[in-house]
């Protein structure tokens, strides 16, 4: 569950920076993507009746996979340093 929740803010920021979509449009799209990810992961778990400790282990594994993917795509997501969205659409970073 935490893995799918981690997708929503990253997707919103990526849509803001790369596609120049307003967060008011990006947030519902990111929520939809998180729901799709949760369904894709959750359906097999319930279909095969995975319960108890194994259900918890699969939930933790999903969170670890999302963390590894975000860290591995450092050029796009900022990796372990975090992601910084642009201040304004179309504006460059302020210079000092």
Secondary structure, DSSP 8 states (H G I E B T S, - for coil): -HHHHHHHHHHHHHHHHHS---HHHHHHHHHHHHHHHHHHHHHHHHHTT--THHHHHHHHHHHHHHHHHHHH-HHHH-GGG-----SSTT------
